[in-house]
Amino acid sequence: MSWIETDGALVRTFQTPDFLTAYNLVSALVRPAEDLNHHPDIAFGWGYVRVTLTTHDAGGITELDHRLAQVIDLVVKTLIL
């Protein structure tokens, strides 16, 4: 599954084998978000992490959202989900 554009946001859900892996994925996303000064909405639980990207002050999706989505995809690849 890839990023889906919905309601003015990019959304992607990553499947994980357990809760600890979901938590570790969320933790791994903190530094890249801080580096870009762009902070996603994240929901997670047993077996999933859902990331929502939007630029609130721009009222929708911007290049920054696309850039963070690419970085998130790279982070996920390093975790071998």
NUDOVEX-111093 format. One record per residue: residue number from 1; x, y negated, z of N, C-alpha, C in turn; residue in three letters. Coordinates in nm, 4 decimals. Each point is the difference from the previous one (the first is absolute). Example, Ala and Ser with C-alpha at 12.3 -4.5 7.8 and 13.67 -1.06 7.14 Angstrom:
BEGIN
@num = 1 | n.xx = 1.3190 | n.yy = 0.5690 | n.zz = 0.7800 | ca.xx = -0.0890 | ca.yy = -0.1190 | ca.zz = 0.0000 | c.xx = 0.0900 | c.yy = -0.1200 | c.zz = 0.0000 | residu = ALA
@num = 2 | n.xx = -0.0350 | n.yy = -0.1050 | n.zz = -0.0720 | ca.xx = 0.0820 | ca.yy = -0.1190 | ca.zz = 0.0060 | c.xx = -0.0770 | c.yy = -0.1090 | c.zz = 0.0730 | residu = SER
REM end
This chain:
BEGIN
@num = 1 | n.xx = 0.0849 | n.yy = 0.1178 | n.zz = 0.0000 | ca.xx = -0.0849 | ca.yy = -0.1178 | ca.zz = 0.0000 | c.xx = 0.0893 | c.yy = -0.1239 | c.zz = 0.0000 | residu = MET
@num = 2 | n.xx = -0.0416 | n.yy = -0.1021 | n.zz = -0.0699 | ca.xx = 0.0778 | ca.yy = -0.1230 | ca.zz = -0.0065 | c.xx = -0.0807 | c.yy = -0.1146 | c.zz = 0.0612 | residu = SER
@num = 3 | n.xx = 0.0530 | n.yy = -0.1187 | n.zz = -0.0110 | ca.xx = -0.0667 | ca.yy = -0.1178 | ca.zz = 0.0536 | c.xx = -0.1283 | c.yy = -0.0273 | c.zz = -0.0784 | residu = TRP
@num = 4 | n.xx = -0.1051 | n.yy = -0.0340 | n.zz = 0.0718 | ca.xx = -0.1300 | ca.yy = -0.0309 | ca.zz = -0.0582 | c.xx = -0.0330 | c.yy = -0.1460 | c.zz = 0.0326 | residu = ILE
@num = 5 | n.xx = -0.0447 | n.yy = -0.0738 | n.zz = -0.0990 | ca.xx = -0.0430 | ca.yy = -0.1371 | ca.zz = 0.0228 | c.xx = -0.1484 | c.yy = 0.0012 | c.zz = 0.0331 | residu = GLU
@num = 6 | n.xx = -0.0325 | n.yy = -0.0493 | n.zz = 0.1193 | ca.xx = -0.1383 | ca.yy = -0.0026 | ca.zz = 0.0435 | c.xx = -0.0235 | c.yy = -0.1184 | c.zz = 0.0937 | residu = THR
@num = 7 | n.xx = -0.1074 | n.yy = -0.0709 | n.zz = -0.0211 | ca.xx = -0.0382 | ca.yy = -0.1133 | ca.zz = 0.0852 | c.xx = 0.1143 | c.yy = -0.0984 | c.zz = 0.0230 | residu = ASP
@num = 8 | n.xx = 0.0745 | n.yy = -0.0324 | n.zz = -0.1035 | ca.xx = 0.1067 | ca.yy = -0.0975 | ca.zz = 0.0109 | c.xx = 0.1223 | c.yy = 0.0474 | c.zz = 0.0764 | residu = GLY
@num = 9 | n.xx = 0.0195 | n.yy = 0.1324 | n.zz = 0.0036 | ca.xx = 0.1144 | ca.yy = 0.0561 | ca.zz = 0.0716 | c.xx = 0.0528 | c.yy = 0.1213 | c.zz = -0.0747 | residu = ALA
@num = 10 | n.xx = 0.1275 | n.yy = 0.0315 | n.zz = 0.0257 | ca.xx = 0.0581 | ca.yy = 0.1258 | ca.zz = -0.0454 | c.xx = -0.0082 | c.yy = 0.0972 | c.zz = 0.1166 | residu = LEU
@num = 11 | n.xx = -0.0500 | n.yy = 0.1199 | n.zz = -0.0265 | ca.xx = -0.0192 | ca.yy = 0.0980 | ca.zz = 0.1063 | c.xx = 0.0589 | c.yy = 0.1334 | c.zz = -0.0431 | residu = VAL
@num = 12 | n.xx = 0.0684 | n.yy = 0.0645 | n.zz = 0.0933 | ca.xx = 0.0513 | ca.yy = 0.1340 | ca.zz = -0.0267 | c.xx = -0.0042 | c.yy = 0.0802 | c.zz = 0.1290 | residu = ARG
@num = 13 | n.xx = -0.0412 | n.yy = 0.1251 | n.zz = -0.0129 | ca.xx = -0.0007 | ca.yy = 0.0916 | ca.zz = 0.1136 | c.xx = 0.1039 | c.yy = 0.1077 | c.zz = -0.0246 | residu = THR
@num = 14 | n.xx = 0.0877 | n.yy = 0.0171 | n.zz = 0.0973 | ca.xx = 0.1040 | ca.yy = 0.1023 | ca.zz = -0.0054 | c.xx = -0.0401 | c.yy = 0.1146 | c.zz = 0.0920 | residu = PHE
@num = 15 | n.xx = 0.0074 | n.yy = 0.1206 | n.zz = -0.0507 | ca.xx = -0.0291 | ca.yy = 0.1182 | ca.zz = 0.0796 | c.xx = 0.1269 | c.yy = 0.0414 | c.zz = 0.0736 | residu = GLN
@num = 16 | n.xx = -0.0142 | n.yy = 0.0363 | n.zz = 0.1263 | ca.xx = 0.1130 | ca.yy = 0.0465 | ca.zz = 0.0795 | c.xx = -0.0364 | c.yy = 0.1344 | c.zz = 0.0625 | residu = THR
@num = 17 | n.xx = 0.1008 | n.yy = 0.0798 | n.zz = 0.0349 | ca.xx = -0.0305 | ca.yy = 0.1318 | ca.zz = 0.0549 | c.xx = -0.0482 | c.yy = -0.0013 | c.zz = 0.1446 | residu = PRO
@num = 18 | n.xx = 0.0194 | n.yy = -0.1134 | n.zz = 0.0692 | ca.xx = -0.0397 | ca.yy = -0.0049 | ca.zz = 0.1406 | c.xx = -0.0004 | c.yy = -0.1451 | c.zz = 0.0491 | residu = ASP
@num = 19 | n.xx = -0.0369 | n.yy = -0.0185 | n.zz = 0.1249 | ca.xx = -0.0091 | ca.yy = -0.1339 | ca.zz = 0.0576 | c.xx = 0.1374 | c.yy = -0.0639 | c.zz = 0.0160 | residu = PHE
@num = 20 | n.xx = 0.0980 | n.yy = 0.0775 | n.zz = 0.0439 | ca.xx = 0.1336 | ca.yy = -0.0559 | ca.zz = 0.0213 | c.xx = 0.0599 | c.yy = -0.0523 | c.zz = -0.1300 | residu = LEU
@num = 21 | n.xx = -0.0198 | n.yy = 0.0706 | n.zz = -0.1098 | ca.xx = 0.0499 | ca.yy = -0.0468 | ca.zz = -0.1287 | c.xx = -0.0716 | c.yy = -0.1281 | c.zz = -0.0417 | residu = THR
@num = 22 | n.xx = -0.1291 | n.yy = -0.0080 | n.zz = 0.0253 | ca.xx = -0.0747 | ca.yy = -0.1227 | ca.zz = -0.0305 | c.xx = 0.0563 | c.yy = -0.1169 | c.zz = 0.0804 | residu = ALA
@num = 23 | n.xx = 0.0233 | n.yy = 0.0227 | n.zz = 0.1277 | ca.xx = 0.0567 | ca.yy = -0.1033 | ca.zz = 0.0859 | c.xx = 0.1385 | c.yy = -0.0431 | c.zz = -0.0500 | residu = TYR
@num = 24 | n.xx = 0.0829 | n.yy = 0.0973 | n.zz = -0.0349 | ca.xx = 0.1345 | ca.yy = -0.0316 | ca.zz = -0.0492 | c.xx = -0.0048 | c.yy = -0.0785 | c.zz = -0.1305 | residu = ASN
@num = 25 | n.xx = -0.0955 | n.yy = 0.0306 | n.zz = -0.0858 | ca.xx = -0.0160 | ca.yy = -0.0761 | ca.zz = -0.1239 | c.xx = -0.0372 | c.yy = -0.1451 | c.zz = 0.0313 | residu = LEU
@num = 26 | n.xx = -0.0953 | n.yy = -0.0186 | n.zz = 0.0885 | ca.xx = -0.0388 | ca.yy = -0.1359 | ca.zz = 0.0389 | c.xx = 0.1213 | c.yy = -0.0739 | c.zz = 0.0556 | residu = VAL
@num = 27 | n.xx = 0.0762 | n.yy = 0.0646 | n.zz = 0.0853 | ca.xx = 0.1197 | ca.yy = -0.0626 | ca.zz = 0.0581 | c.xx = 0.1008 | c.yy = -0.0381 | c.zz = -0.1077 | residu = SER
@num = 28 | n.xx = 0.0129 | n.yy = 0.0841 | n.zz = -0.1017 | ca.xx = 0.0956 | ca.yy = -0.0267 | ca.zz = -0.1077 | c.xx = -0.0419 | c.yy = -0.1168 | c.zz = -0.0879 | residu = ALA
@num = 29 | n.xx = -0.1265 | n.yy = -0.0383 | n.zz = 0.0057 | ca.xx = -0.0489 | ca.yy = -0.1109 | ca.zz = -0.0820 | c.xx = 0.0182 | c.yy = -0.1359 | c.zz = 0.0665 | residu = LEU
@num = 30 | n.xx = 0.0309 | n.yy = -0.0013 | n.zz = 0.1279 | ca.xx = 0.0113 | ca.yy = -0.1258 | ca.zz = 0.0735 | c.xx = 0.1142 | c.yy = -0.0866 | c.zz = -0.0533 | residu = VAL
@num = 31 | n.xx = 0.1202 | n.yy = 0.0553 | n.zz = -0.0129 | ca.xx = 0.1158 | ca.yy = -0.0792 | ca.zz = -0.0426 | c.xx = -0.0181 | c.yy = -0.0579 | c.zz = -0.1400 | residu = ARG
@num = 32 | n.xx = -0.0415 | n.yy = 0.0800 | n.zz = -0.0997 | ca.xx = -0.0202 | ca.yy = -0.0599 | ca.zz = -0.1333 | c.xx = -0.1053 | c.yy = -0.1114 | c.zz = 0.0007 | residu = PRO
@num = 33 | n.xx = -0.1057 | n.yy = 0.0158 | n.zz = 0.0781 | ca.xx = -0.1022 | ca.yy = -0.1041 | ca.zz = 0.0080 | c.xx = 0.0573 | c.yy = -0.1266 | c.zz = 0.0627 | residu = ALA
@num = 34 | n.xx = 0.0789 | n.yy = 0.0165 | n.zz = 0.1046 | ca.xx = 0.0643 | ca.yy = -0.1147 | ca.zz = 0.0635 | c.xx = 0.0982 | c.yy = -0.0671 | c.zz = -0.0945 | residu = GLU
@num = 35 | n.xx = 0.0767 | n.yy = 0.0812 | n.zz = -0.0728 | ca.xx = 0.0980 | ca.yy = -0.0555 | ca.zz = -0.0940 | c.xx = -0.0653 | c.yy = -0.0878 | c.zz = -0.1061 | residu = ASP
@num = 36 | n.xx = -0.1194 | n.yy = 0.0392 | n.zz = -0.0440 | ca.xx = -0.0726 | ca.yy = -0.0785 | ca.zz = -0.1005 | c.xx = -0.0926 | c.yy = -0.1041 | c.zz = 0.0626 | residu = LEU
@num = 37 | n.xx = -0.0082 | n.yy = 0.0016 | n.zz = 0.1341 | ca.xx = -0.0922 | ca.yy = -0.0880 | ca.zz = 0.0719 | c.xx = -0.1415 | c.yy = 0.0129 | c.zz = -0.0569 | residu = ASN
@num = 38 | n.xx = -0.0392 | n.yy = 0.1253 | n.zz = -0.0227 | ca.xx = -0.1317 | ca.yy = 0.0316 | ca.zz = -0.0554 | c.xx = -0.0482 | c.yy = 0.1261 | c.zz = 0.0703 | residu = HIS
@num = 39 | n.xx = -0.1106 | n.yy = -0.0096 | n.zz = 0.0694 | ca.xx = -0.0385 | ca.yy = 0.1045 | ca.zz = 0.0930 | c.xx = -0.1295 | c.yy = 0.0690 | c.zz = -0.0422 | residu = HIS
@num = 40 | n.xx = 0.0091 | n.yy = 0.1292 | n.zz = -0.0274 | ca.xx = -0.1178 | ca.yy = 0.0748 | ca.zz = -0.0452 | c.xx = -0.0940 | c.yy = 0.0314 | c.zz = 0.1154 | residu = PRO
@num = 41 | n.xx = -0.1231 | n.yy = 0.0293 | n.zz = -0.0343 | ca.xx = -0.0927 | ca.yy = 0.0599 | ca.zz = 0.0958 | c.xx = 0.0220 | c.yy = 0.1497 | c.zz = -0.0113 | residu = ASP
@num = 42 | n.xx = 0.0171 | n.yy = 0.0648 | n.zz = 0.1137 | ca.xx = 0.0309 | ca.yy = 0.1434 | ca.zz = 0.0009 | c.xx = -0.0949 | c.yy = 0.0703 | c.zz = 0.0952 | residu = ILE
@num = 43 | n.xx = -0.0582 | n.yy = 0.1099 | n.zz = -0.0487 | ca.xx = -0.0804 | ca.yy = 0.0890 | ca.zz = 0.0838 | c.xx = 0.0635 | c.yy = 0.1384 | c.zz = -0.0112 | residu = ALA
@num = 44 | n.xx = 0.0111 | n.yy = 0.0688 | n.zz = 0.1125 | ca.xx = 0.0566 | ca.yy = 0.1341 | ca.zz = -0.0082 | c.xx = -0.0603 | c.yy = 0.0893 | c.zz = 0.1070 | residu = PHE
@num = 45 | n.xx = 0.0121 | n.yy = 0.1283 | n.zz = -0.0259 | ca.xx = -0.0490 | ca.yy = 0.1013 | ca.zz = 0.0926 | c.xx = 0.0603 | c.yy = 0.1330 | c.zz = -0.0403 | residu = GLY
@num = 46 | n.xx = -0.0551 | n.yy = 0.1065 | n.zz = 0.0513 | ca.xx = 0.0531 | ca.yy = 0.1317 | ca.zz = -0.0309 | c.xx = -0.0128 | c.yy = 0.0248 | c.zz = -0.1502 | residu = TRP
@num = 47 | n.xx = 0.1129 | n.yy = 0.0096 | n.zz = -0.0671 | ca.xx = 0.0017 | ca.yy = 0.0387 | ca.zz = -0.1403 | c.xx = -0.0113 | c.yy = -0.1114 | c.zz = -0.1030 | residu = GLY
@num = 48 | n.xx = -0.0009 | n.yy = -0.1254 | n.zz = 0.0435 | ca.xx = -0.0121 | ca.yy = -0.1056 | ca.zz = -0.1014 | c.xx = 0.0549 | c.yy = -0.1343 | c.zz = 0.0492 | residu = TYR
@num = 49 | n.xx = 0.0404 | n.yy = -0.0809 | n.zz = -0.0967 | ca.xx = 0.0316 | ca.yy = -0.1416 | ca.zz = 0.0224 | c.xx = -0.0636 | c.yy = -0.0759 | c.zz = -0.1159 | residu = VAL
@num = 50 | n.xx = -0.0856 | n.yy = -0.0965 | n.zz = 0.0307 | ca.xx = -0.0632 | ca.yy = -0.0828 | ca.zz = -0.1032 | c.xx = 0.0573 | c.yy = -0.1414 | c.zz = 0.0103 | residu = ARG
@num = 51 | n.xx = 0.0551 | n.yy = -0.0475 | n.zz = -0.1099 | ca.xx = 0.0626 | ca.yy = -0.1322 | ca.zz = -0.0045 | c.xx = -0.0832 | c.yy = -0.0898 | c.zz = -0.0904 | residu = VAL
@num = 52 | n.xx = -0.0301 | n.yy = -0.1192 | n.zz = 0.0486 | ca.xx = -0.0744 | ca.yy = -0.0993 | ca.zz = -0.0772 | c.xx = 0.0846 | c.yy = -0.1253 | c.zz = -0.0110 | residu = THR
@num = 53 | n.xx = 0.0213 | n.yy = -0.0433 | n.zz = -0.1238 | ca.xx = 0.0812 | ca.yy = -0.1186 | ca.zz = -0.0270 | c.xx = -0.0852 | c.yy = -0.1069 | c.zz = -0.0661 | residu = LEU
@num = 54 | n.xx = 0.0055 | n.yy = -0.1194 | n.zz = 0.0554 | ca.xx = -0.0641 | ca.yy = -0.1154 | ca.zz = -0.0595 | c.xx = 0.0686 | c.yy = -0.1243 | c.zz = 0.0549 | residu = THR
@num = 55 | n.xx = -0.0056 | n.yy = -0.1072 | n.zz = -0.0743 | ca.xx = 0.0560 | ca.yy = -0.1262 | ca.zz = 0.0476 | c.xx = -0.1173 | c.yy = -0.0867 | c.zz = 0.0416 | residu = THR
@num = 56 | n.xx = -0.0264 | n.yy = -0.0004 | n.zz = 0.1296 | ca.xx = -0.1202 | ca.yy = -0.0652 | ca.zz = 0.0518 | c.xx = -0.0077 | c.yy = -0.1477 | c.zz = -0.0378 | residu = HIS
@num = 57 | n.xx = 0.1128 | n.yy = -0.0718 | n.zz = 0.0114 | ca.xx = -0.0060 | ca.yy = -0.1428 | ca.zz = -0.0291 | c.xx = -0.0158 | c.yy = -0.0299 | c.zz = -0.1489 | residu = ASP
@num = 58 | n.xx = 0.0238 | n.yy = 0.1015 | n.zz = -0.0857 | ca.xx = -0.0225 | ca.yy = -0.0175 | ca.zz = -0.1434 | c.xx = -0.1362 | c.yy = 0.0562 | c.zz = -0.0418 | residu = ALA
@num = 59 | n.xx = -0.0648 | n.yy = 0.0682 | n.zz = 0.0912 | ca.xx = -0.1328 | ca.yy = 0.0534 | ca.zz = -0.0281 | c.xx = -0.0008 | c.yy = 0.1240 | c.zz = -0.0876 | residu = GLY
@num = 60 | n.xx = 0.1113 | n.yy = 0.0742 | n.zz = -0.0018 | ca.xx = 0.0023 | ca.yy = 0.1230 | ca.zz = -0.0803 | c.xx = 0.1409 | c.yy = 0.0522 | c.zz = -0.0189 | residu = GLY
@num = 61 | n.xx = 0.0160 | n.yy = 0.0748 | n.zz = -0.1058 | ca.xx = 0.1261 | ca.yy = 0.0676 | ca.zz = -0.0289 | c.xx = 0.0962 | c.yy = -0.0956 | c.zz = -0.0704 | residu = ILE
@num = 62 | n.xx = 0.1246 | n.yy = -0.0005 | n.zz = 0.0471 | ca.xx = 0.1039 | ca.yy = -0.0813 | ca.zz = -0.0619 | c.xx = 0.1201 | c.yy = 0.0887 | c.zz = -0.0344 | residu = THR
@num = 63 | n.xx = 0.1001 | n.yy = -0.0609 | n.zz = -0.0610 | ca.xx = 0.1235 | ca.yy = 0.0714 | ca.zz = -0.0326 | c.xx = 0.0651 | c.yy = 0.0569 | c.zz = 0.1256 | residu = GLU
@num = 64 | n.xx = -0.0127 | n.yy = -0.0681 | n.zz = 0.1104 | ca.xx = 0.0567 | ca.yy = 0.0477 | ca.zz = 0.1263 | c.xx = -0.0624 | c.yy = 0.1329 | c.zz = 0.0413 | residu = LEU
@num = 65 | n.xx = -0.1290 | n.yy = 0.0162 | n.zz = -0.0222 | ca.xx = -0.0672 | ca.yy = 0.1269 | ca.zz = 0.0304 | c.xx = 0.0554 | c.yy = 0.1120 | c.zz = -0.0871 | residu = ASP
@num = 66 | n.xx = 0.0188 | n.yy = -0.0289 | n.zz = -0.1278 | ca.xx = 0.0550 | ca.yy = 0.1006 | ca.zz = -0.0915 | c.xx = 0.1435 | c.yy = 0.0365 | c.zz = 0.0386 | residu = HIS
@num = 67 | n.xx = 0.0761 | n.yy = -0.0999 | n.zz = 0.0407 | ca.xx = 0.1383 | ca.yy = 0.0257 | ca.zz = 0.0395 | c.xx = 0.0058 | c.yy = 0.0880 | c.zz = 0.1256 | residu = ARG
@num = 68 | n.xx = -0.0843 | n.yy = -0.0312 | n.zz = 0.0998 | ca.xx = -0.0027 | ca.yy = 0.0815 | ca.zz = 0.1214 | c.xx = -0.0508 | c.yy = 0.1405 | c.zz = -0.0301 | residu = LEU
@num = 69 | n.xx = -0.0949 | n.yy = 0.0134 | n.zz = -0.0902 | ca.xx = -0.0486 | ca.yy = 0.1329 | ca.zz = -0.0389 | c.xx = 0.1143 | c.yy = 0.0839 | c.zz = -0.0565 | residu = ALA
@num = 70 | n.xx = 0.0842 | n.yy = -0.0594 | n.zz = -0.0829 | ca.xx = 0.1143 | ca.yy = 0.0722 | ca.zz = -0.0561 | c.xx = 0.0974 | c.yy = 0.0417 | c.zz = 0.1090 | residu = GLN
@num = 71 | n.xx = 0.0253 | n.yy = -0.0887 | n.zz = 0.0935 | ca.xx = 0.0907 | ca.yy = 0.0323 | ca.zz = 0.1110 | c.xx = -0.0590 | c.yy = 0.1124 | c.zz = 0.0847 | residu = VAL
@num = 72 | n.xx = -0.1295 | n.yy = -0.0060 | n.zz = 0.0275 | ca.xx = -0.0656 | ca.yy = 0.1046 | ca.zz = 0.0786 | c.xx = 0.0125 | c.yy = 0.1344 | c.zz = -0.0710 | residu = ILE
@num = 73 | n.xx = -0.0201 | n.yy = 0.0016 | n.zz = -0.1302 | ca.xx = 0.0149 | ca.yy = 0.1251 | ca.zz = -0.0753 | c.xx = 0.1405 | c.yy = 0.0573 | c.zz = 0.0151 | residu = ASP
@num = 74 | n.xx = 0.1017 | n.yy = -0.0856 | n.zz = -0.0010 | ca.xx = 0.1382 | ca.yy = 0.0468 | ca.zz = 0.0184 | c.xx = 0.0203 | c.yy = 0.0559 | c.zz = 0.1407 | residu = LEU
@num = 75 | n.xx = -0.0553 | n.yy = -0.0661 | n.zz = 0.0991 | ca.xx = 0.0118 | ca.yy = 0.0484 | ca.zz = 0.1377 | c.xx = -0.0649 | c.yy = 0.1369 | c.zz = 0.0131 | residu = VAL
@num = 76 | n.xx = -0.1173 | n.yy = 0.0167 | n.zz = -0.0567 | ca.xx = -0.0700 | ca.yy = 0.1279 | ca.zz = 0.0071 | c.xx = 0.0825 | c.yy = 0.1109 | c.zz = -0.0643 | residu = VAL
@num = 77 | n.xx = 0.0623 | n.yy = -0.0293 | n.zz = -0.1127 | ca.xx = 0.0849 | ca.yy = 0.1012 | ca.zz = -0.0667 | c.xx = 0.1154 | c.yy = 0.0447 | c.zz = 0.0882 | residu = LYS
@num = 78 | n.xx = 0.0562 | n.yy = -0.0914 | n.zz = 0.0799 | ca.xx = 0.1117 | ca.yy = 0.0377 | ca.zz = 0.0855 | c.xx = -0.0449 | c.yy = 0.0879 | c.zz = 0.1158 | residu = THR
@num = 79 | n.xx = -0.1291 | n.yy = -0.0068 | n.zz = 0.0348 | ca.xx = -0.0513 | ca.yy = 0.0811 | ca.zz = 0.1107 | c.xx = -0.0439 | c.yy = 0.1388 | c.zz = -0.0460 | residu = LEU
@num = 80 | n.xx = -0.0060 | n.yy = 0.0218 | n.zz = -0.1301 | ca.xx = -0.0382 | ca.yy = 0.1296 | ca.zz = -0.0588 | c.xx = -0.1295 | c.yy = 0.0523 | c.zz = 0.0606 | residu = ILE
@num = 81 | n.xx = -0.1096 | n.yy = -0.0708 | n.zz = -0.0279 | ca.xx = -0.1302 | ca.yy = 0.0421 | ca.zz = 0.0515 | c.xx = -0.0556 | c.yy = 0.1163 | c.zz = -0.0773 | residu = LEU
REM end
